[in-house]
């Protein structure tokens, strides 16, 4: 199975000037745009923060912090306003791997092309 990595710009709407551009792994099994908790301070103060319980791919229950609002711009797609999830992550070879989940993908109009290993624009958004 191939990996799809894309560039994402994130800006804290509540604390202007606090933004980050990063590469994120497209993960349709994850719901949120998920970043390592170690990066949370880089975004300043959020209007909203809530601790939530999550289930990992290994069935482990962990806690994370959902923060927002943020502006999320996936490269090549329209900007959206939503929340991000901060989670304790272990770096691999000293680097973290942020995850781009299905909520942000759907909102910005991105579809996953599993054969071409890329993101494609959705022709029409659902209203049904």
C-alpha positions as CSV (number, residue, x, y, z in Angstrom):
1,X,0.0,0.0,0.0
2,X,1.4,3.4,-0.9
3,X,1.6,6.5,1.3
4,X,0.1,9.9,0.5
5,X,1.8,12.9,2.1
6,X,0.6,16.4,1.4
7,X,1.5,19.9,2.5
8,X,-0.9,21.6,5.0
9,X,-1.0,25.2,6.3
10,X,-2.5,25.6,9.7
11,X,-3.3,29.0,11.4
12,X,-4.8,29.6,14.8
13,X,-7.7,32.0,14.1
14,X,-7.7,33.2,17.8
15,X,-4.0,34.1,17.9
16,X,-3.0,35.8,14.7
17,X,0.5,35.2,13.4
18,X,0.6,31.7,14.9
19,X,0.8,29.3,11.9
20,X,2.7,26.3,10.7
21,X,3.3,24.7,7.3
22,X,3.9,21.0,7.5
23,X,3.7,17.7,5.6
24,X,1.0,15.3,6.8
25,X,0.3,11.7,6.1
26,X,-3.2,11.2,4.6
27,X,-5.0,8.8,7.0
28,X,-8.6,8.1,6.2
29,X,-8.8,6.0,9.4
30,X,-8.2,9.1,11.5
31,X,-10.9,11.7,12.0
32,X,-9.0,14.9,12.8
33,X,-5.9,16.7,11.6
34,X,-3.7,15.3,14.3
35,X,-0.5,16.9,15.5
36,X,2.0,15.9,18.2
37,X,1.2,17.5,21.6
38,X,4.8,18.7,21.7
39,X,3.8,21.3,19.0
40,X,0.8,22.7,20.8
41,X,2.7,25.7,22.3
42,X,3.7,26.8,18.8
43,X,0.1,27.8,18.1
44,X,-0.4,30.2,21.1
45,X,-3.7,30.4,22.9
46,X,-6.8,28.7,21.4
47,X,-10.4,29.9,22.0
48,X,-11.5,26.4,22.6
49,X,-9.7,23.4,24.1
50,X,-11.3,20.1,25.2
51,X,-9.8,16.8,26.4
52,X,-11.3,13.9,24.5
53,X,-10.8,10.1,24.6
54,X,-9.7,8.4,21.4
55,X,-9.3,4.8,20.3
56,X,-6.1,4.1,18.4
57,X,-5.6,1.6,15.6
58,X,-4.3,-0.9,18.2
59,X,-7.5,-0.5,20.2
60,X,-5.8,1.5,22.9
61,X,-7.8,4.3,24.6
62,X,-5.8,7.5,24.9
63,X,-6.5,11.1,25.7
64,X,-5.9,14.0,23.3
65,X,-6.8,17.7,23.2
66,X,-9.1,19.2,20.5
67,X,-8.3,22.9,19.9
68,X,-9.7,25.5,17.6
69,X,-10.8,27.3,15.7
70,X,-8.0,26.9,13.1
71,X,-7.8,27.6,9.4
72,X,-6.6,24.6,7.5
73,X,-5.3,24.8,3.9
74,X,-4.5,21.5,2.2
75,X,-2.3,22.3,-0.8
76,X,-4.3,22.5,-3.9
77,X,-7.7,22.6,-2.1
78,X,-9.9,25.3,-0.5
79,X,-9.2,26.5,3.0
80,X,-11.5,25.3,5.8
81,X,-12.1,26.3,9.4
82,X,-12.2,23.5,11.9
83,X,-10.3,22.0,14.9
84,X,-7.1,20.1,15.3
85,X,-6.2,17.3,17.7
86,X,-3.1,17.3,19.7
87,X,-2.0,13.8,20.8
88,X,1.1,12.4,22.5
89,X,3.1,10.9,19.7
90,X,6.5,9.2,19.6
91,X,8.9,10.6,17.0
92,X,10.3,8.2,14.4
93,X,14.0,8.8,13.8
94,X,13.5,12.2,15.6
95,X,10.6,13.3,13.5
96,X,6.8,13.4,14.1
97,X,4.3,12.3,11.5
98,X,1.2,14.5,11.6
99,X,-2.0,12.8,10.3
100,X,-4.6,14.4,7.9
101,X,-7.9,12.7,8.7
102,X,-11.1,12.3,6.8
103,X,-13.0,15.3,8.3
104,X,-10.7,17.9,6.9
105,X,-10.3,15.9,3.6
106,X,-14.1,15.8,3.1
107,X,-14.6,19.5,4.0
108,X,-11.9,20.8,1.7
109,X,-13.2,18.6,-1.2
110,X,-10.3,16.2,-1.5
111,X,-10.7,12.5,-2.5
112,X,-8.1,9.8,-2.1
113,X,-6.9,8.2,-5.3
114,X,-5.6,4.8,-4.1
115,X,-4.2,3.8,-7.5
116,X,-2.4,7.1,-8.2
117,X,-1.4,7.6,-4.5
118,X,-2.6,11.3,-4.6
119,X,-5.4,13.6,-3.6
120,X,-8.0,14.6,-6.3
121,X,-10.7,17.2,-6.2
122,X,-14.2,16.0,-5.6
123,X,-16.4,17.1,-8.5
124,X,-19.4,17.7,-6.3
125,X,-20.0,18.1,-2.6
126,X,-22.8,16.1,-1.1
127,X,-26.0,17.8,0.1
128,X,-28.2,14.7,0.4
